[in-house]
Amino acid sequence: MFGDESFDIRVGFDAMDFGAVSSMLADAYWCKGISREEVEESARNSAIVAGAFTKDGAQVGYARAISDKLRFAYILDVIVLEPYRGQGAARAMMDRMIHGPEYQWLLITRDAHRFYEKLGFSVTSRPLDWMEIRKLRPPRLGNP
């Protein structure tokens, strides 16, 4: 167990239940309808994947980060099943991830600012320095 003793935090591709992870992410606003194949491929290409598991072994949370493994890491897909939210699963996964290497950690969130502020995140000090290329993706099932 790591962090909140209510959850077993596991790290690594082989430790994840991708059936459960795919179900969670397919309902998330940021990747509605994502396929299991996309979820597994994105996990394979990540620097770290973490999961929160109940004492009976059910995966109820997931988080991952991509990184150059030297200076920067970007957090994605942090999610916890609704009945387990507010019980420390997300915090335990994040603690496990961000208290590792000394990266500059980055993320984007639409609705969890307070949660991430409690972990030490703040609004970027130079928001006008950021740029993006936003390309349209083909629609996924459930996300027209």
PyMOL commands that set and color helices and strands:
alter all, ss='L'
color gray80, all
select helices_A, chain A and resi 13-15+18-26+36-44+82-84+89-98+113-118+127-129
alter helices_A, ss='H'
color red, helices_A
select strands_A, chain A and resi 8-11+48-53+59-67+72-80+104-106
alter strands_A, ss='S'
color yellow, strands_A
deselect
rebuild
show_as cartoon
